[in-house]
Amino acid sequence: MKIAVIGAGKVGRALGLSWAAKGHAVTFGVRDASPDGLEQVRQTVGPGLAVSSVDHAVARSEVVLLAIPSKAILSAVGSFPSTAGKILLDCSNPQSPANHGDPLPGLSLAEEIAKLAPEATVVKIFNTVGFEVLANPNFSGVAATMFYCCNGEAERVVAHQLAQDAGFDPVLAGNLAASPMLEELTRFWGALAYGRKLGRHLALKLLLK
């Protein structure tokens, strides 16, 4: 698939490199599209990976990973040239998992994105683990569970496959109305990682019998 990764930080690099290794056409879209800015990101993500302006990356993509800070997502999506027919993967949280005791807003960030981009399909996914696990979700031969939610069967199939391609065991949690639960699940992850001091190399596993 043609995937735009908006943001070349730790989260974007972890997923983008995994997908590129699986044969997907990944383009990192960055805000500083000057020659120096693009070259700096190329040095960060490694040789052979496409780097372009955000607009160009989004325009040529089928799937867009929003791997930027949550406070910048709505303004970023609002500035995209067009999101019609695209799948937007929201891996953000409205607060840091380290602040797991702070209250959440009433509406999930994924739902806010969906209101802003009604011609796209938003998937809440990749938000319940840290970037360390996104880079390597294998725990002694066991794949970490990746919960996700979205509307639309075709989009569900794409999200499921991309989670598998990143090394996860994907589990559908429901339609997009379930996204507040996934943001709340990140608070639980934060309570374990930070509150219980178990560390960030932590993921959940769903077991069925």
MDTraj code that builds the backbone (N, CA, C; nanometers):
import mdtraj as md
import numpy as np

residues = "MET LYS ILE ALA VAL ILE GLY ALA GLY LYS VAL GLY ARG ALA LEU GLY LEU SER TRP ALA ALA LYS GLY HIS ALA VAL THR PHE GLY VAL ARG ASP ALA SER PRO ASP GLY LEU GLU GLN VAL ARG GLN THR VAL GLY PRO GLY LEU ALA VAL SER SER VAL ASP HIS ALA VAL ALA ARG SER GLU VAL VAL LEU LEU ALA ILE PRO SER LYS ALA ILE LEU SER ALA VAL GLY SER PHE PRO SER THR ALA GLY LYS ILE LEU LEU ASP CYS SER ASN PRO GLN SER PRO ALA ASN HIS GLY ASP PRO LEU PRO GLY LEU SER LEU ALA GLU GLU ILE ALA LYS LEU ALA PRO GLU ALA THR VAL VAL LYS ILE PHE ASN THR VAL GLY PHE GLU VAL LEU ALA ASN PRO ASN PHE SER GLY VAL ALA ALA THR MET PHE TYR CYS CYS ASN GLY GLU ALA GLU ARG VAL VAL ALA HIS GLN LEU ALA GLN ASP ALA GLY PHE ASP PRO VAL LEU ALA GLY ASN LEU ALA ALA SER PRO MET LEU GLU GLU LEU THR ARG PHE TRP GLY ALA LEU ALA TYR GLY ARG LYS LEU GLY ARG HIS LEU ALA LEU LYS LEU LEU LEU LYS".split()
xyz = np.array([
    [0.0831, -0.1197, 0.0000],
    [0.0000, 0.0000, 0.0000],
    [0.0867, 0.1249, 0.0000],
    [0.0297, 0.2342, -0.0430],
    [0.0981, 0.3627, -0.0361],
    [0.0624, 0.4285, 0.0966],
    [0.1631, 0.4452, 0.1824],
    [0.1410, 0.4937, 0.3182],
    [0.2199, 0.6217, 0.3406],
    [0.1524, 0.7248, 0.3888],
    [0.2192, 0.8475, 0.4316],
    [0.2344, 0.8432, 0.5822],
    [0.3562, 0.8615, 0.6281],
    [0.3830, 0.8708, 0.7719],
    [0.4108, 1.0170, 0.8021],
    [0.3170, 1.0808, 0.8697],
    [0.3328, 1.2229, 0.9005],
    [0.4014, 1.2341, 1.0353],
    [0.5268, 1.2718, 1.0293],
    [0.6102, 1.2778, 1.1488],
    [0.7178, 1.1714, 1.1424],
    [0.8421, 1.2115, 1.1615],
    [0.9537, 1.1172, 1.1537],
    [1.0179, 1.0983, 1.2901],
    [0.9353, 1.1086, 1.3955],
    [0.9854, 1.0832, 1.5305],
    [0.9924, 0.9338, 1.5573],
    [1.0011, 0.8979, 1.6845],
    [1.0221, 0.7577, 1.7206],
    [0.9052, 0.6691, 1.6797],
    [0.7830, 0.7178, 1.6964],
    [0.6651, 0.6384, 1.6597],
    [0.6577, 0.6213, 1.5086],
    [0.6701, 0.7304, 1.4353],
    [0.6632, 0.7241, 1.2906],
    [0.7725, 0.6368, 1.2313],
    [0.8940, 0.6501, 1.2829],
    [1.0039, 0.5678, 1.2320],
    [0.9805, 0.4200, 1.2600],
    [0.9348, 0.3876, 1.3807],
    [0.9147, 0.2474, 1.4165],
    [0.8171, 0.1798, 1.3213],
    [0.7029, 0.2425, 1.2983],
    [0.6019, 0.1826, 1.2117],
    [0.6396, 0.1930, 1.0641],
    [0.6900, 0.3080, 1.0245],
    [0.7265, 0.3267, 0.8844],
    [0.8324, 0.2277, 0.8380],
    [0.9330, 0.2038, 0.9200],
    [1.0380, 0.1094, 0.8827],
    [0.9844, -0.0332, 0.8771],
    [0.8941, -0.0678, 0.9698],
    [0.8345, -0.2016, 0.9675],
    [0.7552, -0.2236, 0.8397],
    [0.6757, -0.1239, 0.8017],
    [0.5943, -0.1373, 0.6803],
    [0.6802, -0.1395, 0.5551],
    [0.7836, -0.0575, 0.5523],
    [0.8718, -0.0577, 0.4357],
    [0.9380, -0.1943, 0.4198],
    [0.9741, -0.2567, 0.5309],
    [1.0366, -0.3892, 0.5265],
    [0.9408, -0.4949, 0.4726],
    [0.8094, -0.4683, 0.4835],
    [0.7079, -0.5600, 0.4324],
    [0.6672, -0.5279, 0.2884],
    [0.7343, -0.4303, 0.2287],
    [0.7092, -0.4010, 0.0888],
    [0.6117, -0.2875, 0.0623],
    [0.5631, -0.2213, 0.1657],
    [0.4735, -0.1079, 0.1436],
    [0.5534, 0.0137, 0.0952],
    [0.4886, 0.0988, 0.0170],
    [0.5512, 0.2220, -0.0321],
    [0.5289, 0.3315, 0.0716],
    [0.6299, 0.3550, 0.1539],
    [0.6194, 0.4480, 0.2659],
    [0.6864, 0.5796, 0.2306],
    [0.6146, 0.6886, 0.2530],
    [0.6708, 0.8226, 0.2369],
    [0.6559, 0.8978, 0.3679],
    [0.7662, 0.9480, 0.4199],
    [0.7618, 1.0301, 0.5400],
    [0.7339, 1.1749, 0.4995],
    [0.6249, 1.2283, 0.5518],
    [0.5900, 1.3667, 0.5252],
    [0.6343, 1.4550, 0.6405],
    [0.7108, 1.5575, 0.6107],
    [0.7673, 1.6427, 0.7152],
    [0.7332, 1.7888, 0.6893],
    [0.7256, 1.8638, 0.7967],
    [0.6844, 2.0040, 0.7869],
    [0.7891, 2.0899, 0.7186],
    [0.9175, 2.0660, 0.7505],
    [1.0251, 2.1427, 0.6888],
    [1.0651, 2.0739, 0.5588],
    [1.0090, 2.1204, 0.4481],
    [1.0341, 2.0571, 0.3183],
    [1.1470, 2.1253, 0.2418],
    [1.2286, 2.2031, 0.3102],
    [1.3455, 2.2617, 0.2447],
    [1.4453, 2.1500, 0.2152],
    [1.5378, 2.1722, 0.1211],
    [1.6373, 2.0674, 0.0924],
    [1.7120, 2.0211, 0.2160],
    [1.7494, 2.1142, 0.3029],
    [1.8200, 2.0765, 0.4254],
    [1.7292, 1.9977, 0.5191],
    [1.6023, 2.0409, 0.5283],
    [1.5086, 1.9718, 0.6159],
    [1.4821, 1.8297, 0.5701],
    [1.4634, 1.8118, 0.4397],
    [1.4389, 1.6785, 0.3853],
    [1.5605, 1.5893, 0.4036],
    [1.6791, 1.6452, 0.3808],
    [1.8011, 1.5656, 0.3948],
    [1.8225, 1.5233, 0.5402],
    [1.7882, 1.6095, 0.6317],
    [1.8035, 1.5751, 0.7737],
    [1.7148, 1.4565, 0.8097],
    [1.5930, 1.4560, 0.7589],
    [1.5024, 1.3441, 0.7875],
    [1.5495, 1.2180, 0.7167],
    [1.6017, 1.2302, 0.5960],
    [1.6548, 1.1128, 0.5261],
    [1.7664, 1.0475, 0.6074],
    [1.8503, 1.1297, 0.6665],
    [1.9572, 1.0761, 0.7500],
    [1.8996, 1.0056, 0.8728],
    [1.7844, 1.0523, 0.9198],
    [1.7233, 0.9943, 1.0399],
    [1.6551, 0.8621, 1.0106],
    [1.5794, 0.8553, 0.9012],
    [1.5014, 0.7345, 0.8724],
    [1.5813, 0.6302, 0.7967],
    [1.6905, 0.6702, 0.7352],
    [1.7744, 0.5741, 0.6663],
    [1.7616, 0.5840, 0.5152],
    [1.8591, 0.5273, 0.4446],
    [1.8606, 0.5360, 0.2977],
    [1.7492, 0.4542, 0.2344],
    [1.7067, 0.4993, 0.1182],
    [1.6096, 0.4239, 0.0409],
    [1.4651, 0.4523, 0.0745],
    [1.4376, 0.5362, 0.1733],
    [1.3003, 0.5685, 0.2108],
    [1.2650, 0.7085, 0.1600],
    [1.1440, 0.7228, 0.1098],
    [1.1012, 0.8495, 0.0514],
    [1.0689, 0.9506, 0.1607],
    [1.1103, 1.0728, 0.1390],
    [1.0820, 1.1844, 0.2300],
    [1.0348, 1.3012, 0.1451],
    [0.9239, 1.3638, 0.1857],
    [0.8709, 1.4746, 0.1074],
    [0.7965, 1.5700, 0.1994],
    [0.7375, 1.6713, 0.1392],
    [0.6501, 1.7603, 0.2141],
    [0.5271, 1.6827, 0.2601],
    [0.4608, 1.7340, 0.3612],
    [0.3401, 1.6698, 0.4110],
    [0.2343, 1.6606, 0.3020],
    [0.2128, 1.7699, 0.2289],
    [0.1096, 1.7721, 0.1259],
    [0.1349, 1.6662, 0.0196],
    [0.2587, 1.6544, -0.0239],
    [0.2910, 1.5563, -0.1280],
    [0.2732, 1.4140, -0.0764],
    [0.3171, 1.3886, 0.0471],
    [0.3048, 1.2548, 0.1050],
    [0.1584, 1.2139, 0.1178],
    [0.0749, 1.3069, 0.1652],
    [-0.0676, 1.2770, 0.1821],
    [-0.1345, 1.2562, 0.0469],
    [-0.1023, 1.3416, -0.0506],
    [-0.1678, 1.3354, -0.1810],
    [-0.1446, 1.2024, -0.2504],
    [-0.0267, 1.1417, -0.2326],
    [0.0050, 1.0178, -0.3048],
    [-0.0274, 0.8924, -0.2239],
    [-0.0883, 0.9080, -0.1076],
    [-0.1080, 0.7941, -0.0184],
    [-0.2507, 0.7411, -0.0228],
    [-0.2641, 0.6162, 0.0201],
    [-0.3945, 0.5561, 0.0484],
    [-0.4225, 0.5579, 0.1989],
    [-0.3152, 0.5461, 0.2764],
    [-0.3231, 0.5422, 0.4227],
    [-0.2312, 0.6505, 0.4780],
    [-0.2781, 0.7204, 0.5824],
    [-0.1986, 0.8262, 0.6449],
    [-0.1855, 0.7955, 0.7935],
    [-0.0622, 0.7762, 0.8398],
    [-0.0354, 0.7589, 0.9827],
    [-0.0078, 0.8947, 1.0438],
    [-0.0878, 0.9312, 1.1444],
    [-0.0709, 1.0599, 1.2127],
    [0.0211, 1.0384, 1.3322],
    [0.1503, 1.0503, 1.3080],
    [0.2503, 1.0238, 1.4111],
    [0.3116, 1.1542, 1.4602],
    [0.2260, 1.2465, 1.4999],
    [0.2675, 1.3765, 1.5502],
    [0.1991, 1.3993, 1.6842],
    [0.2486, 1.4950, 1.7647],
    [0.1867, 1.5186, 1.8947],
    [0.0379, 1.5480, 1.8843],
    [-0.0385, 1.4995, 1.9810],
    [-0.1843, 1.5115, 1.9750],
    [-0.2313, 1.6558, 1.9625],
    [-0.1599, 1.7477, 2.0260],
    [-0.2027, 1.8884, 2.0218],
    [-0.1903, 1.9489, 1.8829],
    [-0.1135, 1.8837, 1.7939],
    [-0.0935, 1.9369, 1.6592],
    [-0.1762, 1.8640, 1.5546],
    [-0.2445, 1.7567, 1.5918],
    [-0.3090, 1.6722, 1.4916],
    [-0.4243, 1.7428, 1.4207],
    [-0.5115, 1.8074, 1.4949],
    [-0.6287, 1.8679, 1.4322],
    [-0.5887, 1.9769, 1.3330],
    [-0.4922, 2.0586, 1.3702],
    [-0.4486, 2.1631, 1.2774],
    [-0.3784, 2.1016, 1.1565],
    [-0.3051, 1.9928, 1.1779],
    [-0.2372, 1.9265, 1.0666],
    [-0.3376, 1.8679, 0.9688],
    [-0.4374, 1.7943, 1.0212],
    [-0.5378, 1.7331, 0.9343],
    [-0.6167, 1.8414, 0.8603],
    [-0.6461, 1.9516, 0.9281],
    [-0.7186, 2.0608, 0.8648],
    [-0.6428, 2.1263, 0.7510],
    [-0.5108, 2.1093, 0.7499],
    [-0.4290, 2.1708, 0.6455],
    [-0.3993, 2.0758, 0.5298],
    [-0.4369, 1.9477, 0.5424],
    [-0.4111, 1.8525, 0.4347],
    [-0.4849, 1.8965, 0.3073],
    [-0.4252, 1.8746, 0.1899],
    [-0.4915, 1.9157, 0.0640],
    [-0.6254, 1.8462, 0.0448],
    [-0.6326, 1.7175, 0.0788],
    [-0.7576, 1.6426, 0.0714],
    [-0.7404, 1.5118, 0.1467],
    [-0.8467, 1.4697, 0.2156],
    [-0.8441, 1.3405, 0.2832],
    [-0.9526, 1.2486, 0.2281],
    [-1.0158, 1.2851, 0.1218],
    [-1.1258, 1.2071, 0.0659],
    [-1.0797, 1.0666, 0.0292],
    [-1.1490, 0.9669, 0.0801],
    [-1.1194, 0.8282, 0.0490],
    [-0.9989, 0.7695, 0.1179],
    [-0.9332, 0.8457, 0.2033],
    [-0.8120, 0.7976, 0.2691],
    [-0.8441, 0.7369, 0.4060],
    [-0.7554, 0.6522, 0.4516],
    [-0.7646, 0.5949, 0.5857],
    [-0.6643, 0.6679, 0.6733],
    [-0.7124, 0.7296, 0.7799],
    [-0.6265, 0.8032, 0.8726],
    [-0.6063, 0.7191, 0.9977],
    [-0.4824, 0.6825, 1.0265],
    [-0.4493, 0.6034, 1.1438],
    [-0.4096, 0.6978, 1.2564],
    [-0.4917, 0.7009, 1.3601],
    [-0.4663, 0.7886, 1.4753],
    [-0.4018, 0.7068, 1.5859],
    [-0.2720, 0.7295, 1.6073],
    [-0.1993, 0.6562, 1.7111],
    [-0.1699, 0.7439, 1.8324],
    [-0.2387, 0.8556, 1.8416],
    [-0.2089, 0.9527, 1.9468],
    [-0.2989, 0.9345, 2.0684],
    [-0.2680, 1.0089, 2.1710],
    [-0.3511, 1.0167, 2.2907],
    [-0.3613, 1.1632, 2.3317],
    [-0.4753, 1.2036, 2.3894],
    [-0.4917, 1.3447, 2.4240],
    [-0.4048, 1.3898, 2.5404],
    [-0.3371, 1.2984, 2.6041],
    [-0.2422, 1.3334, 2.7091],
    [-0.1332, 1.2277, 2.7126],
    [-0.0221, 1.2604, 2.7772],
    [0.0856, 1.1641, 2.7914],
    [0.0426, 1.0515, 2.8840],
    [0.0795, 0.9261, 2.8527],
    [0.0486, 0.8170, 2.9455],
    [0.1093, 0.8372, 3.0836],
    [0.2146, 0.9188, 3.0913],
    [0.2746, 0.9465, 3.2214],
    [0.1780, 1.0230, 3.3112],
    [0.0828, 1.0948, 3.2513],
    [-0.0174, 1.1696, 3.3275],
    [-0.1457, 1.0878, 3.3382],
    [-0.1307, 0.9613, 3.3709],
    [-0.2438, 0.8690, 3.3680],
    [-0.3516, 0.9019, 3.4699],
    [-0.3212, 0.9890, 3.5649],
    [-0.4218, 1.0243, 3.6646],
    [-0.5053, 1.1446, 3.6270],
    [-0.4674, 1.2143, 3.5195],
    [-0.5389, 1.3347, 3.4791],
    [-0.6676, 1.2989, 3.4045],
    [-0.7700, 1.3835, 3.4131],
    [-0.8958, 1.3525, 3.3444],
    [-0.8826, 1.3646, 3.1934],
    [-0.9619, 1.2842, 3.1240],
    [-0.9670, 1.2895, 2.9785],
    [-1.0818, 1.3786, 2.9334],
    [-1.0709, 1.4371, 2.8146],
    [-1.1849, 1.5122, 2.7614],
    [-1.2984, 1.4167, 2.7269],
    [-1.4170, 1.4708, 2.7037],
    [-1.5331, 1.3861, 2.6795],
    [-1.5313, 1.3140, 2.5470],
    [-1.4759, 1.3761, 2.4430],
    [-1.4750, 1.3166, 2.3104],
    [-1.3336, 1.2715, 2.2764],
    [-1.3200, 1.1516, 2.2206],
    [-1.1872, 1.1020, 2.1874],
    [-1.1263, 1.1851, 2.0747],
    [-0.9949, 1.1846, 2.0692],
    [-0.9263, 1.2583, 1.9632],
    [-0.9590, 1.1980, 1.8265],
    [-0.9730, 1.0662, 1.8203],
    [-1.0082, 1.0024, 1.6927],
    [-1.1426, 1.0527, 1.6413],
    [-1.2388, 1.0710, 1.7317],
    [-1.3701, 1.1219, 1.6911],
    [-1.3620, 1.2671, 1.6470],
    [-1.2752, 1.3434, 1.7100],
    [-1.2545, 1.4825, 1.6678],
    [-1.1958, 1.4868, 1.5268],
    [-1.1012, 1.3972, 1.5004],
    [-1.0422, 1.3913, 1.3667],
    [-1.1483, 1.3539, 1.2635],
    [-1.2328, 1.2575, 1.2986],
    [-1.3377, 1.2134, 1.2059],
    [-1.4358, 1.3261, 1.1738],
    [-1.4658, 1.4104, 1.2713],
    [-1.5534, 1.5246, 1.2462],
    [-1.4866, 1.6242, 1.1521],
    [-1.3549, 1.6375, 1.1655],
    [-1.2814, 1.7335, 1.0833],
    [-1.2597, 1.6820, 0.9412],
    [-1.2503, 1.5495, 0.9276],
    [-1.2240, 1.4894, 0.7959],
    [-1.3322, 1.3872, 0.7640],
    [-1.4553, 1.4326, 0.7384],
    [-1.5681, 1.3392, 0.7216],
    [-1.5589, 1.2518, 0.5974],
    [-1.4763, 1.2894, 0.4992],
    [-1.4650, 1.2088, 0.3778],
    [-1.3580, 1.1012, 0.3895],
    [-1.2886, 1.0988, 0.5044],
    [-1.1884, 0.9954, 0.5318],
    [-1.2455, 0.8957, 0.6316],
    [-1.1748, 0.7866, 0.6505],
    [-1.2093, 0.6900, 0.7548],
    [-1.0981, 0.6903, 0.8583],
    [-1.1338, 0.7155, 0.9838],
    [-1.0356, 0.7235, 1.0915],
    [-1.0304, 0.5903, 1.1646],
    [-0.9104, 0.5453, 1.1911],
    [-0.8875, 0.4234, 1.2687],
    [-0.8070, 0.4598, 1.3924],
    [-0.8562, 0.4224, 1.5091],
    [-0.7792, 0.4401, 1.6321],
    [-0.6954, 0.3148, 1.6519],
    [-0.5629, 0.3301, 1.6522],
    [-0.4744, 0.2150, 1.6534],
    [-0.3331, 0.2593, 1.6917],
    [-0.2533, 0.1681, 1.7412],
    [-0.1125, 0.1909, 1.7739],
    [-0.0934, 0.2918, 1.8865],
    [-0.1953, 0.3122, 1.9696],
    [-0.1826, 0.4112, 2.0771],
    [-0.1646, 0.3484, 2.2149],
    [-0.1699, 0.2158, 2.2245],
    [-0.1736, 0.1518, 2.3570],
    [-0.0402, 0.0915, 2.3994],
    [0.0667, 0.1227, 2.3265],
    [0.2018, 0.0814, 2.3659],
    [0.2968, 0.1959, 2.3364],
    [0.4174, 0.1866, 2.3896],
    [0.5186, 0.2860, 2.3613],
    [0.5928, 0.2566, 2.2322],
    [0.6753, 0.3501, 2.1895],
    [0.7452, 0.3338, 2.0620],
    [0.8407, 0.2150, 2.0656],
    [0.8881, 0.1798, 2.1854],
    [0.9795, 0.0661, 2.1951],
    [0.9107, -0.0628, 2.1496],
    [0.7859, -0.0797, 2.1892],
    [0.7106, -0.1994, 2.1502],
    [0.6628, -0.1871, 2.0057],
    [0.6324, -0.0672, 1.9598],
    [0.5972, -0.0487, 1.8182],
    [0.7126, -0.0954, 1.7293],
    [0.8347, -0.0722, 1.7743],
    [0.9517, -0.1137, 1.6965],
    [0.9741, -0.2638, 1.7029],
    [0.9320, -0.3262, 1.8137],
    [0.9514, -0.4711, 1.8294],
    [0.8446, -0.5265, 1.9227],
    [0.7301, -0.5701, 1.8681],
    [0.6209, -0.6200, 1.9514],
    [0.6312, -0.7677, 1.9860],
    [0.7480, -0.8274, 1.9653],
    [0.7675, -0.9696, 1.9921],
    [0.8198, -0.9889, 2.1342],
    [0.7437, -1.0649, 2.2139],
    [0.7824, -1.0945, 2.3513],
    [0.8106, -1.2446, 2.3619],
    [0.9379, -1.2800, 2.3412],
    [0.9797, -1.4209, 2.3483],
    [0.8916, -1.5101, 2.2616],
    [0.8671, -1.4663, 2.1399],
    [0.7897, -1.5438, 2.0456],
    [0.6402, -1.5184, 2.0480],
    [0.5945, -1.4305, 2.1365],
    [0.4524, -1.3978, 2.1476],
    [0.4310, -1.2542, 2.1005],
    [0.3398, -1.2367, 2.0044],
    [0.3122, -1.1031, 1.9528],
    [0.2190, -1.0282, 2.0464],
    [0.2523, -0.9038, 2.0766],
    [0.1654, -0.8196, 2.1593],
    [0.0335, -0.7953, 2.0878],
    [-0.0737, -0.7835, 2.1651],
    [-0.2043, -0.7511, 2.1086],
    [-0.2105, -0.6033, 2.0728],
    [-0.2681, -0.5729, 1.9569],
    [-0.2933, -0.4339, 1.9196],
    [-0.4431, -0.4172, 1.9002],
    [-0.5071, -0.3485, 1.9942],
    [-0.6494, -0.3198, 1.9826],
    [-0.6689, -0.2009, 1.8877],
    [-0.7762, -0.2065, 1.8106],
    [-0.8059, -0.0957, 1.7205],
    [-0.9556, -0.0863, 1.7009],
    [-1.0022, 0.0273, 1.6540],
    [-1.1447, 0.0442, 1.6250],
    [-1.1606, 0.1340, 1.5039],
    [-1.2648, 0.1058, 1.4266],
    [-1.2906, 0.1852, 1.3066],
    [-1.4295, 0.1530, 1.2534],
    [-1.4743, 0.2350, 1.1618],
    [-1.5984, 0.2126, 1.0885],
    [-1.5635, 0.1664, 0.9474],
    [-1.6344, 0.0679, 0.8977],
    [-1.6118, 0.0252, 0.7601],
    [-1.5337, -0.1040, 0.7523],
    [-1.5878, -0.2013, 0.6804],
    [-1.5238, -0.3323, 0.6713],
    [-1.3951, -0.3283, 0.5907],
    [-1.3949, -0.2579, 0.4784],
    [-1.2739, -0.2521, 0.3963],
    [-1.1594, -0.1864, 0.4731],
    [-1.1915, -0.0818, 0.5469],
    [-1.0900, -0.0122, 0.6262],
    [-1.0410, -0.1007, 0.7406],
    [-1.1314, -0.1796, 0.7962],
    [-1.0930, -0.2716, 0.9038],
    [-0.9904, -0.3722, 0.8525],
    [-1.0136, -0.4233, 0.7325],
    [-0.9216, -0.5205, 0.6748],
    [-0.7830, -0.4592, 0.6571],
    [-0.7784, -0.3356, 0.6087],
    [-0.6499, -0.2675, 0.5890],
    [-0.5790, -0.2465, 0.7225],
    [-0.6501, -0.1952, 0.8219],
    [-0.5889, -0.1706, 0.9525],
    [-0.5382, -0.3004, 1.0141],
    [-0.6176, -0.4048, 1.0025],
    [-0.5791, -0.5346, 1.0574],
    [-0.4494, -0.5839, 0.9932],
    [-0.4427, -0.5729, 0.8611],
    [-0.3235, -0.6198, 0.7905],
    [-0.2010, -0.5372, 0.8264],
    [-0.2168, -0.4056, 0.8371],
    [-0.1024, -0.3209, 0.8698],
    [-0.0527, -0.3479, 1.0118],
    [-0.1437, -0.3790, 1.1035],
    [-0.1016, -0.4162, 1.2386],
    [-0.0254, -0.5477, 1.2359],
    [-0.0732, -0.6434, 1.1573],
    [-0.0014, -0.7699, 1.1435],
    [0.1359, -0.7479, 1.0802],
    [0.1409, -0.6627, 0.9787],
    [0.2681, -0.6357, 0.9118],
    [0.3682, -0.5702, 1.0061],
    [0.3181, -0.4994, 1.1067],
    [0.4062, -0.4384, 1.2070],
    [0.4433, -0.5365, 1.3174],
    [0.3907, -0.6600, 1.3099],
    [0.4291, -0.7630, 1.4054],
    [0.3329, -0.7881, 1.5185],
    [0.2150, -0.7235, 1.5146],
    [0.1197, -0.7348, 1.6248],
    [0.0146, -0.8422, 1.5979],
    [-0.0546, -0.8799, 1.7045],
    [-0.1744, -0.9618, 1.6981],
    [-0.2923, -0.8653, 1.7077],
    [-0.3547, -0.8267, 1.5960],
    [-0.4586, -0.7229, 1.5991],
    [-0.5934, -0.7773, 1.6447],
    [-0.6638, -0.6959, 1.7234],
    [-0.7958, -0.7317, 1.7738],
    [-0.8875, -0.6110, 1.7582],
    [-0.9987, -0.6293, 1.6858],
    [-1.0956, -0.5221, 1.6676],
    [-1.1725, -0.4997, 1.7975],
    [-1.1740, -0.3758, 1.8449],
    [-1.2446, -0.3421, 1.9690],
    [-1.3844, -0.2886, 1.9437],
    [-1.4180, -0.2596, 1.8171],
    [-1.5492, -0.2048, 1.7848],
    [-1.5381, -0.0949, 1.6821],
    [-1.6473, -0.0213, 1.6620],
    [-1.6424, 0.0903, 1.5679],
    [-1.5767, 0.2104, 1.6346],
    [-1.5729, 0.3218, 1.5640],
    [-1.4951, 0.4355, 1.6143],
    [-1.5480, 0.4884, 1.7473],
    [-1.6743, 0.4615, 1.7776],
    [-1.7302, 0.5042, 1.9061],
    [-1.6596, 0.4383, 2.0232],
    [-1.5837, 0.3312, 1.9970],
    [-1.5090, 0.2635, 2.1033],
    [-1.3732, 0.3274, 2.1291],
    [-1.3361, 0.4272, 2.0504],
    [-1.2022, 0.4862, 2.0640],
    [-1.1747, 0.5474, 2.2009],
    [-1.2744, 0.6038, 2.2733],
    [-1.2424, 0.6514, 2.4084],
    [-1.1910, 0.5397, 2.4987],
    [-1.2384, 0.4180, 2.4780],
    [-1.1901, 0.3065, 2.5600],
    [-1.0425, 0.2794, 2.5343],
    [-0.9991, 0.2950, 2.4084],
    [-0.8588, 0.2715, 2.3779],
    [-0.7707, 0.3819, 2.4355],
    [-0.8204, 0.5039, 2.4357],
    [-0.7443, 0.6113, 2.4994],
    [-0.7386, 0.5894, 2.6504],
    [-0.8480, 0.5366, 2.7073],
    [-0.8488, 0.5043, 2.8500],
    [-0.7551, 0.3875, 2.8787],
    [-0.7454, 0.2941, 2.7839],
    [-0.6554, 0.1801, 2.8009],
    [-0.5106, 0.2270, 2.8087],
    [-0.4789, 0.3328, 2.7363],
    [-0.3447, 0.3883, 2.7448],
    [-0.3171, 0.4437, 2.8847],
    [-0.4188, 0.4961, 2.9491],
    [-0.4018, 0.5429, 3.0872],
    [-0.3674, 0.4256, 3.1789],
    [-0.4299, 0.3100, 3.1536],
    [-0.3968, 0.1914, 3.2312],
    [-0.2527, 0.1486, 3.2036],
    [-0.2139, 0.1513, 3.0748],
    [-0.0750, 0.1232, 3.0397],
    [0.0198, 0.2174, 3.1148],
    [-0.0172, 0.3461, 3.1184],
    [0.0656, 0.4430, 3.1890],
    [0.0708, 0.4168, 3.3382],
    [-0.0414, 0.3727, 3.3961],
    [-0.0436, 0.3418, 3.5390],
    [0.0521, 0.2272, 3.5709],
    [0.0621, 0.1309, 3.4790],
    [0.1553, 0.0201, 3.4995],
    [0.2993, 0.0627, 3.4718],
    [0.3196, 0.1300, 3.3573],
    [0.4549, 0.1658, 3.3162],
    [0.5181, 0.2688, 3.4084],
    [0.4391, 0.3700, 3.4468],
    [0.4923, 0.4797, 3.5278],
    [0.4507, 0.4692, 3.6742],
    [0.3217, 0.4470, 3.6986],
    [0.2750, 0.4394, 3.8367],
    [0.3327, 0.3212, 3.9114],
    [0.3320, 0.2033, 3.8479],
    [0.3877, 0.0826, 3.9086],
    [0.5345, 0.0635, 3.8738],
    [0.5880, 0.1558, 3.7909],
    [0.7300, 0.1557, 3.7539],
    [0.7730, 0.0237, 3.6885],
    [0.6844, -0.0303, 3.6033],
    [0.7187, -0.1521, 3.5302],
    [0.7976, -0.1236, 3.4033],
    [0.8050, 0.0028, 3.3649],
    [0.8821, 0.0404, 3.2481],
    [0.8012, 0.0396, 3.1202],
    [0.8589, 0.0955, 3.0159],
    [0.7877, 0.1158, 2.8905],
    [0.7875, -0.0070, 2.7992],
    [0.8713, -0.1054, 2.8260],
    [0.8708, -0.2277, 2.7464],
    [0.7584, -0.3172, 2.7966],
    [0.6377, -0.2717, 2.7731],
    [0.5186, -0.3301, 2.8333],
    [0.4065, -0.3297, 2.7301],
    [0.3357, -0.4418, 2.7185],
    [0.2217, -0.4511, 2.6274],
    [0.1203, -0.5468, 2.6875],
    [-0.0012, -0.5431, 2.6329],
    [-0.1079, -0.6307, 2.6781],
    [-0.1265, -0.7443, 2.5781],
    [-0.1773, -0.8589, 2.6280],
    [-0.2041, -0.9728, 2.5423],
    [-0.3426, -1.0273, 2.5722],
    [-0.4255, -1.0346, 2.4684],
    [-0.5581, -1.0942, 2.4821],
    [-0.5480, -1.2430, 2.4570],
    [-0.5962, -1.3230, 2.5513],
    [-0.5956, -1.4689, 2.5397],
    [-0.7378, -1.5203, 2.5386],
    [-0.7676, -1.6087, 2.4450],
    [-0.8999, -1.6688, 2.4335],
    [-0.8880, -1.8197, 2.4525],
    [-0.9894, -1.8764, 2.5148],
    [-0.9867, -2.0206, 2.5416],
    [-1.1171, -2.0830, 2.4962],
])
top = md.Topology()
chain = top.add_chain()
for i, resn in enumerate(residues, 1):
    res = top.add_residue(resn, chain, resSeq=i)
    for name in ("N", "CA", "C"):
        top.add_atom(name, md.element.get_by_symbol(name[0]), res)
traj = md.Trajectory(xyz[None], top)
